[in-house]
Amino acid sequence: MTRRGAIDIGTNSVRLLVADVAEAGPHPEVHPVERALTITRLGDALHAGSLLTPEAAARTAAVVEAYVARAAALGVPRPLVAGTYALRAARNPEMLLARLPVPVRVLSGEEEAALGFDGVIAGLRDLDPAAPALVLDVGGGSVELTWGTARRGIQGSRSLPVGSVVMTRRALAHDPPDRGEIAALEGTLAASLDPVLIPLRPQTRRLVGVGGTVTTLAAMVQRLSPYDPDRVHGFEVTAEAVEGLLATMCRLPLDARRRLPGLQPERADVIIAGTLVVRHVLGALACRAITASETDLLWALVAGGAASA
């Protein structure tokens, strides 16, 4: 086995995965040693001018440095560090990059989508290799849609700037959001997502979700406290459950949402926008449920072998 590590700098959070990887068949076996997530809101102000703020960059840099040190302590002195929407969309990515002691691979939307799909294929073992699947990645800044089969690979993908943090800052001014704000956000989602989703409806046999919104919904349905990735991975969140959770959250102010079982308190302010994305995708594809996957972009980065001890 080879010990590898990767760090994902997202719009909403920074994540670490250190794992032992065994090459076995077409997909390496990944055995997590340590996982960590810290919400830093790197892209908190992107909606107001496509700029990273010094405060957000400082918060994020401190976490990345701590994760690099932790990876080194676990035997991975050179973890792969990748950045997603916030770093590719910002007009001043150097605000963060210049603070970091390690190189960062800034992923394109297409690369982010492909890695998310690869992570699902590698880690969700009950996928029918011949059945068309769509992978939904609801990030803080962008939403990735990737479709294909495990056997034939990716057939297409789109990356759209309608992530949970961006949409919250742009559209949801009240706490909790009022009906007009929710309707306006739903209109934005329809205009952005439907041109991609509607043609895929007849051929989508399985909808899989990665990223914090979907895994959080899976944890909330199960009322997990503390969070348990083994119980989240592979869990089916029904459209009915999404509707129920959304109705509850839209009635509660932020302080009350923070106390909901399974919901990370730091995610409570953006979870409504993320859940609206999930609900819209379920409806547009006429899917009864979405399967949560813990194996995603970060898993694919480690499995790919680019970061090792």
C-alpha positions as CSV (number, residue, x, y, z in Angstrom):
1,M,0.0,0.0,0.0
2,T,1.0,3.6,-0.6
3,R,0.0,6.4,1.7
4,R,-1.3,9.4,-0.1
5,G,-3.0,12.7,0.8
6,A,-4.9,15.5,-0.8
7,I,-6.4,18.8,0.2
8,D,-9.4,20.4,-1.5
9,I,-9.8,24.2,-1.2
10,G,-13.4,24.8,-1.9
11,T,-15.6,27.9,-2.0
12,N,-17.1,27.0,1.4
13,S,-14.7,24.6,3.0
14,V,-11.2,23.1,3.0
15,R,-11.0,19.3,3.2
16,L,-8.2,16.8,3.9
17,L,-8.0,13.2,3.1
18,V,-5.1,11.0,4.0
19,A,-5.5,7.3,2.9
20,D,-3.7,4.1,2.2
21,V,-4.1,3.1,-1.4
22,A,-3.8,-0.4,-2.8
23,E,-3.7,-0.9,-6.6
24,A,-6.4,-3.5,-7.2
25,G,-8.1,-4.0,-10.5
26,P,-9.4,-1.1,-12.5
27,H,-10.1,1.0,-9.4
28,P,-7.5,1.4,-6.5
29,E,-8.8,0.5,-3.0
30,V,-8.7,3.6,-0.8
31,H,-8.6,3.1,2.9
32,P,-9.0,6.4,4.7
33,V,-6.6,7.1,7.6
34,E,-7.9,10.6,8.4
35,R,-10.5,12.9,7.1
36,A,-11.1,16.5,8.1
37,L,-13.2,19.5,7.1
38,T,-13.2,23.1,8.1
39,I,-15.6,25.8,6.8
40,T,-13.6,28.9,5.9
41,R,-15.9,30.6,3.3
42,L,-13.1,31.5,0.9
43,G,-15.7,32.6,-1.6
44,D,-18.0,34.5,0.8
45,A,-17.7,37.8,-1.1
46,L,-17.4,36.6,-4.7
47,H,-20.9,37.6,-5.5
48,A,-20.1,41.3,-4.9
49,G,-17.2,41.7,-7.3
50,S,-15.4,38.4,-8.0
51,L,-12.7,39.2,-5.4
52,L,-11.3,37.2,-2.5
53,T,-11.1,39.2,0.7
54,P,-8.0,39.3,2.8
55,E,-9.9,37.9,5.8
56,A,-11.2,34.9,3.9
57,A,-7.8,34.3,2.4
58,A,-6.2,34.4,5.8
59,R,-8.7,32.0,7.3
60,T,-8.3,29.6,4.4
61,A,-4.5,29.8,4.4
62,A,-4.3,28.9,8.1
63,V,-6.4,25.8,7.6
64,V,-4.5,24.7,4.5
65,E,-1.2,25.1,6.4
66,A,-2.5,23.1,9.3
67,Y,-3.7,20.3,7.0
68,V,-0.3,20.2,5.2
69,A,1.4,19.8,8.5
70,R,-1.1,17.1,9.6
71,A,-0.6,15.2,6.3
72,A,3.2,15.4,6.9
73,A,2.7,14.0,10.5
74,L,0.8,11.1,9.0
75,G,3.6,10.3,6.5
76,V,2.6,12.4,3.5
77,P,5.0,15.3,3.2
78,R,3.7,16.4,-0.3
79,P,-0.1,16.2,-0.4
80,L,-1.7,17.3,-3.6
81,V,-3.6,20.6,-3.1
82,A,-6.4,21.5,-5.5
83,G,-8.7,24.5,-5.7
84,T,-12.1,24.7,-7.2
85,Y,-14.7,27.5,-8.1
86,A,-13.5,30.3,-5.8
87,L,-9.9,30.2,-7.1
88,R,-10.9,29.9,-10.8
89,A,-13.6,32.6,-10.6
90,A,-11.8,35.2,-8.5
91,R,-10.0,38.0,-10.2
92,N,-7.4,37.9,-7.4
93,P,-6.6,34.3,-6.7
94,E,-3.1,35.4,-5.6
95,M,-4.7,36.8,-2.5
96,L,-4.7,33.2,-1.2
97,L,-2.1,31.5,-3.4
98,A,0.7,33.9,-2.3
99,R,0.1,32.9,1.3
100,L,0.5,29.2,0.8
101,P,3.7,27.2,1.2
102,V,2.6,24.6,-1.3
103,P,1.6,24.7,-5.0
104,V,-2.1,24.6,-5.8
105,R,-3.7,23.0,-8.8
106,V,-6.6,25.1,-9.8
107,L,-9.2,22.9,-11.4
108,S,-11.3,23.9,-14.4
109,G,-15.1,23.2,-14.1
110,E,-14.7,20.2,-16.4
111,E,-11.8,18.8,-14.3
112,E,-13.8,19.2,-11.1
113,A,-16.8,17.5,-12.7
114,A,-14.7,14.6,-14.0
115,L,-12.9,14.0,-10.7
116,G,-16.3,14.0,-8.9
117,F,-17.6,11.4,-11.3
118,D,-14.5,9.3,-11.0
119,G,-14.7,9.4,-7.2
120,V,-18.3,8.1,-7.3
121,I,-17.4,5.3,-9.7
122,A,-14.4,4.2,-7.6
123,G,-16.3,4.2,-4.3
124,L,-20.0,3.5,-4.9
125,R,-19.7,-0.2,-5.5
126,D,-23.4,-0.9,-6.1
127,L,-23.6,1.1,-9.3
128,D,-24.8,-0.9,-12.3
129,P,-21.8,-0.5,-14.7
130,A,-24.1,-0.2,-17.7
131,A,-26.8,2.0,-16.3
132,P,-26.6,5.7,-17.1
133,A,-26.0,7.8,-14.0
134,L,-25.8,11.5,-13.3
135,V,-23.5,12.9,-10.6
136,L,-24.6,16.1,-8.9
137,D,-21.9,18.1,-7.0
138,V,-23.4,21.0,-5.1
139,G,-20.5,23.1,-4.0
140,G,-20.4,26.5,-2.4
141,G,-19.6,28.3,-5.6
142,S,-20.6,26.0,-8.5
143,V,-22.8,23.0,-9.3
144,E,-21.3,20.3,-11.4
145,L,-23.4,17.9,-13.4
146,T,-21.7,14.9,-14.9
147,W,-23.3,12.0,-16.7
148,G,-22.2,8.7,-18.1
149,T,-21.7,5.0,-17.1
150,A,-19.2,3.2,-15.0
151,R,-18.4,1.0,-18.0
152,R,-18.1,3.7,-20.7
153,G,-17.0,6.6,-18.6
154,I,-18.1,10.2,-18.8
155,Q,-20.4,11.2,-21.7
156,G,-20.8,14.9,-20.8
157,S,-20.5,17.5,-18.0
158,R,-21.4,21.1,-17.1
159,S,-20.2,23.4,-14.4
160,L,-22.6,26.2,-13.5
161,P,-22.1,29.1,-10.9
162,V,-25.2,28.4,-8.8
163,G,-23.6,26.9,-5.6
164,S,-25.0,27.2,-2.2
165,V,-22.9,30.1,-0.9
166,V,-23.1,32.1,-4.1
167,M,-26.9,31.7,-4.4
168,T,-27.4,32.5,-0.7
169,R,-25.5,35.7,-1.0
170,R,-27.2,36.7,-4.2
171,A,-30.8,35.8,-3.5
172,L,-31.7,35.1,0.1
173,A,-31.6,38.3,2.2
174,H,-34.2,37.5,4.9
175,D,-33.9,35.0,7.8
176,P,-35.6,32.7,7.1
177,P,-36.0,33.5,3.4
178,D,-39.3,34.8,2.3
179,R,-41.4,33.2,-0.5
180,G,-40.5,35.8,-3.1
181,E,-36.8,35.2,-2.6
182,I,-37.2,31.4,-2.8
183,A,-39.3,31.8,-6.0
184,A,-36.7,34.0,-7.5
185,L,-33.9,31.6,-6.7
186,E,-35.9,28.7,-8.1
187,G,-36.3,30.7,-11.3
188,T,-32.5,31.2,-11.5
189,L,-32.0,27.5,-11.0
190,A,-34.5,26.6,-13.7
191,A,-32.8,29.0,-16.2
192,S,-29.4,27.6,-15.4
193,L,-30.0,23.9,-14.9
194,D,-33.0,22.9,-17.0
195,P,-31.3,23.3,-20.4
196,V,-28.9,20.6,-19.2
197,L,-31.2,18.4,-17.1
198,I,-34.3,18.1,-19.3
199,P,-32.6,16.4,-22.2
200,L,-31.1,13.9,-19.7
201,R,-34.3,13.0,-18.0
202,P,-35.2,10.0,-20.3
203,Q,-31.7,8.4,-19.9
204,T,-30.9,9.0,-16.2
205,R,-31.3,5.8,-14.2
206,R,-29.4,6.8,-11.1
207,L,-28.8,10.2,-9.5
208,V,-25.8,10.4,-7.1
209,G,-24.9,13.4,-5.1
210,V,-21.5,14.5,-3.7
211,G,-20.5,17.5,-1.7
212,G,-21.6,19.0,1.6
213,T,-25.2,19.7,0.8
214,V,-26.1,16.2,-0.2
215,T,-24.1,14.5,2.5
216,T,-25.6,16.9,5.1
217,L,-29.2,16.0,3.9
218,A,-28.4,12.3,4.3
219,A,-27.1,13.0,7.9
220,M,-30.2,15.1,8.7
221,V,-32.6,12.4,7.5
222,Q,-30.8,10.0,9.8
223,R,-30.4,12.6,12.6
224,L,-26.7,11.7,12.9
225,S,-24.9,13.3,15.7
226,P,-22.0,13.0,15.4
227,Y,-21.6,12.7,11.7
228,D,-20.8,9.2,10.5
229,P,-19.5,9.0,6.9
230,D,-20.1,5.2,6.8
231,R,-23.8,5.7,7.4
232,V,-24.0,8.6,4.9
233,H,-22.2,6.8,2.1
234,G,-24.7,5.1,-0.1
235,F,-27.7,6.4,1.8
236,E,-30.7,7.3,-0.4
237,V,-32.4,10.6,0.3
238,T,-35.9,10.6,-1.1
239,A,-37.5,13.5,-2.8
240,E,-40.2,13.4,-0.1
241,A,-37.5,13.7,2.6
242,V,-35.9,16.7,0.8
243,E,-39.3,18.4,0.7
244,G,-39.8,17.8,4.4
245,L,-36.4,19.1,5.4
246,L,-36.8,22.1,3.2
247,A,-40.2,23.0,4.6
248,T,-38.8,22.7,8.2
249,M,-35.7,24.8,7.4
250,C,-37.6,27.5,5.7
251,R,-39.7,28.0,8.8
252,L,-36.8,28.4,11.2
253,P,-34.4,31.3,11.7
254,L,-30.7,30.7,11.6
255,D,-30.2,30.1,15.3
256,A,-32.8,27.3,15.3
257,R,-31.5,25.8,12.1
258,R,-28.1,25.5,13.7
259,R,-29.6,23.1,16.2
260,L,-31.1,20.7,13.8
261,P,-29.7,17.2,14.2
262,G,-27.2,16.2,11.4
263,L,-26.6,19.8,10.3
264,Q,-23.2,21.2,10.9
265,P,-23.9,24.6,12.5
266,E,-21.5,26.5,10.2
267,R,-23.4,25.2,7.2
268,A,-26.9,26.4,8.5
269,D,-26.9,29.7,6.7
270,V,-26.4,28.2,3.2
271,I,-28.1,24.9,3.5
272,I,-31.5,26.2,2.2
273,A,-30.0,27.3,-1.1
274,G,-28.2,24.0,-1.5
275,T,-31.3,22.1,-0.7
276,L,-33.2,24.1,-3.3
277,V,-30.6,22.9,-5.9
278,V,-31.1,19.3,-4.9
279,R,-34.9,19.6,-5.0
280,H,-34.8,21.2,-8.4
281,V,-32.5,18.5,-9.9
282,L,-34.7,15.7,-8.5
283,G,-37.8,17.3,-10.0
284,A,-36.3,18.1,-13.4
285,L,-35.0,14.5,-13.8
286,A,-38.2,13.0,-12.3
287,C,-36.0,11.0,-9.8
288,R,-37.5,9.6,-6.6
289,A,-34.2,9.8,-4.7
290,I,-30.6,10.9,-4.7
291,T,-27.8,8.6,-3.4
292,A,-25.3,10.3,-1.2
293,S,-21.6,9.5,-1.9
294,E,-18.7,10.2,0.4
295,T,-16.3,9.3,-2.4
296,D,-15.9,12.4,-4.6
297,L,-13.3,14.7,-6.0
298,L,-11.0,14.3,-3.0
299,W,-11.2,10.5,-3.2
300,A,-10.4,10.6,-6.9
301,L,-7.4,12.8,-6.3
302,V,-6.0,10.4,-3.7
303,A,-6.8,7.3,-5.8
304,G,-5.1,8.9,-8.8
305,G,-1.7,8.7,-7.2
306,A,-0.6,12.2,-7.7
307,A,0.0,12.7,-4.0
308,S,2.1,10.2,-2.1
309,A,4.6,9.9,0.7
